[in-house]
Amino acid sequence: MLNRRYLRIKVYQSLYAFWQSDSSSAARIEKELFLSIDRTFDLFVSLLLTFGELRRAGEMRIEERRLKRLPTPEDLNPNRRFVDGTLLKAITSSAVLEAEAGKRKLGWMGEGEIFQRILKQLDQDERFKAYLATSADDLRAEQQFLLHLFVEHVANLEALHDHFEARSIHWLEDLDLACALVKRVLESLRAPEAFEPAVLEVLAAPEGERTFVSTLFRKSIEQGEEHGRLIAEKAANWEADRIALSDMILMRMALTEARTFEDIPVKVTLNEYIEVAKAYSTPKSKAFINGILDKLFQELKEQGGIHKVGRGLLES
């Protein structure tokens, strides 16, 4: 499941591509829109696969140390708390994760150096040292350590970012969300049998999400000219072609959403597009978009152009 703001941003990016080019095909861009959303799930699966790679790297290091010419007592009797962790084994032996990786053609072959680097970082990590001293049946300690491992040593690793960027220049923009999805799975991982249901819940794309994306994209194009005229009328001293394309698209989307989705409060729509504008438009866009939409929403409410289902939704 993906949050609505992320879906709005994806639709915005696709509409920007559509309106930036006179020769764009709406059907083709809509198809690319859904492919771009699916890339986030590719990232999610790839990030989960890092746990298996780290476990394998840990096993290899234990074996290499055991086979040294002059092994120490510690080399011969290593602490296996990490590689034998109950939850880690559940992740690395998951049939669901293996099937998704195969279907999406994902893996970390040839990238062993990345995981050796993470293990070296762990050697200096006090949380790792403390975790090694915990009991094997302390699942809470293991869950908390796996969260720490992912957040501190995997998600922010520059070499990992370079790997994703080499695969696709589009992946990095979705990395934060994919990391948040992995964290969601780890936070729910209180027992080994909880892993696969949590993964399946993330990967399940509710029909409502697809409908929201498709409807917002298509209706924004369909109602684009009408909304462009409404915006131009309210933009004092501004001609429509002088308004930044990013601002125009966001306002068209907001008007479409307010008029089309009866279950989304007007205030939520307004706030969401102002937040998106902060990241994707000009420094002055927030105040400009807020002012124009506030006027248009009020006018459309009075004219009956915005209809909401549910007590208090129109005012909220």
C-alpha positions as CSV (number, residue, x, y, z in Angstrom):
1,M,0.0,0.0,0.0
2,L,1.2,3.5,-0.9
3,N,0.3,6.8,0.6
4,R,-1.8,9.2,-1.3
5,R,0.8,12.0,-1.4
6,Y,3.2,9.8,-3.2
7,L,0.5,8.8,-5.7
8,R,-0.3,12.5,-6.3
9,I,3.3,13.2,-7.0
10,K,3.5,10.4,-9.5
11,V,0.4,11.7,-11.3
12,Y,1.9,15.2,-11.2
13,Q,5.1,14.1,-12.8
14,S,3.2,12.2,-15.5
15,L,0.9,15.2,-16.2
16,Y,4.0,17.4,-16.4
17,A,5.4,15.1,-19.1
18,F,2.0,15.1,-20.9
19,W,1.6,18.9,-21.0
20,Q,5.2,19.6,-21.7
21,S,5.1,17.8,-25.0
22,D,2.5,18.5,-27.8
23,S,3.0,15.0,-29.2
24,S,2.6,13.1,-25.9
25,S,0.2,10.1,-25.8
26,A,-2.0,10.1,-22.7
27,A,-2.4,6.3,-22.9
28,R,1.4,5.8,-23.2
29,I,2.2,8.1,-20.3
30,E,-0.5,6.5,-18.1
31,K,1.1,3.1,-18.7
32,E,4.5,4.6,-17.8
33,L,2.9,6.1,-14.7
34,F,1.9,2.7,-13.4
35,L,5.3,1.3,-14.3
36,S,7.0,4.0,-12.3
37,I,4.9,3.2,-9.3
38,D,5.8,-0.5,-9.6
39,R,9.5,0.5,-9.6
40,T,9.0,1.5,-6.0
41,F,8.1,-2.1,-5.2
42,D,11.2,-3.3,-7.1
43,L,13.2,-1.1,-4.7
44,F,11.3,-2.5,-1.7
45,V,12.1,-6.1,-2.7
46,S,15.8,-5.2,-3.5
47,L,16.2,-3.7,0.0
48,L,14.7,-6.7,1.7
49,L,17.2,-8.9,-0.2
50,T,20.1,-7.0,1.4
51,F,19.4,-9.0,4.7
52,G,20.1,-12.3,2.9
53,E,23.2,-10.9,1.4
54,L,24.5,-9.7,4.8
55,R,23.8,-13.1,6.3
56,R,25.7,-14.8,3.5
57,A,28.6,-12.4,3.9
58,G,28.6,-13.0,7.6
59,E,28.7,-16.8,7.1
60,M,31.6,-16.4,4.6
61,R,33.5,-14.3,7.0
62,I,33.1,-16.8,9.8
63,E,34.3,-19.6,7.5
64,E,37.3,-17.6,6.2
65,R,38.4,-16.9,9.8
66,R,38.0,-20.5,10.8
67,L,40.3,-21.6,7.9
68,K,43.0,-19.1,8.7
69,R,46.5,-20.5,9.1
70,L,46.6,-19.5,12.8
71,P,43.0,-19.1,13.9
72,T,42.2,-17.6,17.3
73,P,39.9,-19.3,19.8
74,E,37.3,-16.7,18.7
75,D,37.8,-17.7,15.1
76,L,37.2,-21.4,16.0
77,N,34.2,-20.6,18.2
78,P,32.5,-17.6,16.7
79,N,29.5,-15.7,17.9
80,R,26.8,-16.7,15.5
81,R,24.0,-14.6,17.1
82,F,23.6,-12.5,14.0
83,V,23.7,-15.1,11.2
84,D,21.6,-17.5,13.2
85,G,19.0,-15.0,14.2
86,T,15.4,-16.3,14.1
87,L,14.0,-13.3,12.3
88,L,16.9,-12.9,10.0
89,K,16.4,-16.5,8.9
90,A,12.7,-15.9,8.3
91,I,13.6,-13.1,5.9
92,T,16.4,-14.9,4.1
93,S,14.4,-18.1,3.7
94,S,11.1,-16.5,2.6
95,A,9.5,-18.2,-0.4
96,V,7.5,-15.0,-1.0
97,L,10.6,-12.8,-1.2
98,E,12.4,-15.3,-3.4
99,A,9.4,-15.5,-5.8
100,E,9.1,-11.7,-6.0
101,A,12.8,-11.4,-6.6
102,G,12.6,-13.9,-9.4
103,K,9.5,-12.4,-11.0
104,R,11.1,-8.9,-10.9
105,K,14.6,-10.1,-11.9
106,L,16.2,-8.6,-8.9
107,G,19.3,-9.6,-7.0
108,W,22.7,-8.5,-5.7
109,M,25.0,-10.8,-7.7
110,G,28.5,-9.3,-8.1
111,E,27.9,-6.7,-5.3
112,G,29.5,-8.6,-2.5
113,E,31.9,-5.7,-1.7
114,I,28.9,-3.6,-0.6
115,F,28.0,-6.1,2.1
116,Q,31.5,-6.7,3.2
117,R,31.7,-2.9,3.8
118,I,28.6,-3.0,5.9
119,L,30.0,-5.8,8.0
120,K,33.1,-3.8,8.7
121,Q,31.0,-0.9,9.8
122,L,29.1,-3.2,12.1
123,D,32.3,-4.3,13.8
124,Q,32.6,-0.7,15.1
125,D,28.9,-0.4,16.1
126,E,28.2,-0.6,19.8
127,R,24.6,-1.6,19.1
128,F,25.9,-4.6,17.2
129,K,28.2,-5.6,20.0
130,A,25.4,-5.3,22.5
131,Y,23.1,-7.4,20.2
132,L,25.6,-10.2,20.0
133,A,25.4,-10.6,23.7
134,T,21.6,-11.1,23.8
135,S,19.8,-14.4,24.0
136,A,18.9,-16.3,20.9
137,D,15.2,-16.3,21.9
138,D,15.1,-12.6,22.5
139,L,13.1,-11.7,19.3
140,R,12.4,-8.1,20.5
141,A,16.2,-7.5,20.7
142,E,16.7,-9.0,17.2
143,Q,13.8,-6.9,15.7
144,Q,15.2,-3.7,17.2
145,F,18.7,-4.5,15.9
146,L,17.5,-5.3,12.4
147,L,15.7,-1.9,12.3
148,H,19.0,-0.3,13.5
149,L,21.0,-2.2,10.9
150,F,18.7,-1.2,8.1
151,V,18.3,2.5,9.0
152,E,21.9,3.2,10.0
153,H,23.9,0.9,7.7
154,V,21.8,0.0,4.7
155,A,19.4,2.8,3.8
156,N,21.9,5.6,3.9
157,L,24.9,3.7,2.4
158,E,26.3,5.7,-0.5
159,A,27.4,2.6,-2.4
160,L,23.9,1.3,-2.3
161,H,22.6,4.6,-3.7
162,D,25.2,4.3,-6.5
163,H,24.0,0.8,-7.3
164,F,20.4,1.9,-7.6
165,E,21.3,4.9,-9.7
166,A,23.2,2.7,-12.1
167,R,20.2,0.5,-12.5
168,S,17.8,3.4,-13.1
169,I,18.1,7.2,-12.7
170,H,14.5,7.2,-11.6
171,W,15.0,4.8,-8.6
172,L,16.7,7.3,-6.3
173,E,13.6,9.6,-6.1
174,D,11.5,6.6,-4.8
175,L,14.2,5.3,-2.4
176,D,12.8,7.1,0.7
177,L,9.4,5.6,0.2
178,A,10.8,2.1,-0.4
179,C,12.9,2.4,2.8
180,A,9.8,3.5,4.7
181,L,8.0,0.4,3.4
182,V,10.9,-1.8,4.6
183,K,10.8,-0.2,8.0
184,R,7.0,-0.9,8.2
185,V,7.7,-4.6,7.6
186,L,10.5,-4.7,10.2
187,E,8.4,-2.8,12.8
188,S,5.7,-5.5,12.4
189,L,8.2,-8.3,12.7
190,R,7.4,-9.6,16.2
191,A,7.6,-13.3,15.2
192,P,9.2,-15.1,12.1
193,E,5.7,-16.1,10.7
194,A,4.8,-12.4,10.6
195,F,7.3,-11.6,7.8
196,E,5.5,-12.9,4.7
197,P,2.1,-11.5,5.5
198,A,3.7,-8.1,6.1
199,V,5.5,-8.3,2.7
200,L,2.3,-9.4,0.9
201,E,0.4,-6.5,2.5
202,V,2.9,-4.0,1.1
203,L,2.9,-5.6,-2.3
204,A,-0.8,-5.8,-2.6
205,A,-2.0,-2.9,-4.7
206,P,-5.5,-2.1,-3.6
207,E,-7.9,-1.5,-6.5
208,G,-8.7,1.9,-4.8
209,E,-5.1,3.1,-5.3
210,R,-5.1,2.2,-9.0
211,T,-8.5,3.8,-9.5
212,F,-7.4,7.0,-7.6
213,V,-4.3,7.3,-9.8
214,S,-6.0,6.5,-13.1
215,T,-9.0,8.8,-12.4
216,L,-6.9,11.7,-11.2
217,F,-4.6,11.4,-14.3
218,R,-7.4,11.1,-16.8
219,K,-9.8,13.6,-15.3
220,S,-7.0,16.2,-14.9
221,I,-6.4,16.0,-18.7
222,E,-10.1,15.9,-19.5
223,Q,-10.9,18.9,-17.4
224,G,-7.6,20.7,-18.0
225,E,-8.8,23.4,-20.3
226,E,-11.8,24.3,-18.2
227,H,-9.7,24.4,-15.0
228,G,-7.1,26.5,-16.8
229,R,-9.7,29.1,-17.6
230,L,-11.0,29.2,-14.0
231,I,-7.4,29.6,-12.7
232,A,-6.7,32.4,-15.2
233,E,-9.8,34.3,-14.1
234,K,-8.7,34.2,-10.5
235,A,-5.0,35.0,-11.1
236,A,-5.2,38.8,-11.0
237,N,-2.5,40.4,-13.3
238,W,-1.5,37.0,-14.5
239,E,-2.1,35.6,-18.0
240,A,-2.5,31.8,-18.1
241,D,0.6,31.3,-20.2
242,R,2.7,33.3,-17.6
243,I,1.8,31.0,-14.7
244,A,4.5,28.4,-14.1
245,L,3.6,25.1,-15.7
246,S,4.2,23.3,-12.4
247,D,1.8,25.6,-10.5
248,M,-0.8,25.3,-13.3
249,I,-0.7,21.5,-13.2
250,L,-0.9,21.3,-9.4
251,M,-3.9,23.6,-9.4
252,R,-5.6,21.7,-12.2
253,M,-5.1,18.5,-10.2
254,A,-6.4,20.0,-7.0
255,L,-9.6,21.2,-8.7
256,T,-10.0,17.8,-10.4
257,E,-9.5,16.0,-7.0
258,A,-11.9,18.3,-5.2
259,R,-14.7,17.9,-7.8
260,T,-14.2,14.2,-8.5
261,F,-13.4,12.4,-5.2
262,E,-16.4,12.9,-2.9
263,D,-14.7,11.2,0.1
264,I,-11.6,13.5,0.3
265,P,-12.1,16.7,2.4
266,V,-11.5,19.9,0.5
267,K,-9.0,21.0,3.2
268,V,-7.0,17.8,2.8
269,T,-6.8,18.4,-1.0
270,L,-5.7,22.0,-0.5
271,N,-3.0,21.1,2.1
272,E,-1.7,18.2,0.0
273,Y,-1.1,20.2,-3.1
274,I,0.5,23.0,-1.2
275,E,2.9,20.5,0.3
276,V,3.7,19.0,-3.1
277,A,4.3,22.6,-4.4
278,K,6.9,23.1,-1.7
279,A,9.0,20.3,-3.2
280,Y,8.3,20.6,-6.9
281,S,7.5,24.3,-7.7
282,T,8.9,27.8,-7.1
283,P,9.5,29.4,-3.6
284,K,6.5,31.7,-4.2
285,S,4.2,28.9,-5.3
286,K,2.8,28.0,-1.9
287,A,1.2,31.3,-1.3
288,F,0.1,31.7,-5.0
289,I,-1.5,28.3,-5.2
290,N,-3.1,28.6,-1.8
291,G,-4.7,32.0,-2.7
292,I,-6.0,30.8,-6.1
293,L,-7.4,27.5,-4.9
294,D,-9.0,29.0,-1.8
295,K,-11.0,31.4,-4.0
296,L,-12.0,28.7,-6.5
297,F,-12.9,26.2,-3.8
298,Q,-15.2,28.7,-2.1
299,E,-16.8,29.7,-5.4
300,L,-17.3,26.1,-6.5
301,K,-18.9,25.2,-3.1
302,E,-21.4,28.1,-3.4
303,Q,-22.2,27.0,-7.0
304,G,-22.6,23.3,-6.1
305,G,-19.6,22.4,-8.2
306,I,-18.0,20.5,-5.3
307,H,-20.0,17.8,-3.6
308,K,-18.8,15.7,-0.7
309,V,-20.3,12.6,0.8
310,G,-20.1,12.4,4.6
311,R,-20.9,14.8,7.4
312,G,-18.5,17.7,7.7
313,L,-16.4,16.8,4.6
314,L,-17.3,19.9,2.6
315,E,-16.3,22.3,5.4
316,S,-13.3,20.3,6.6
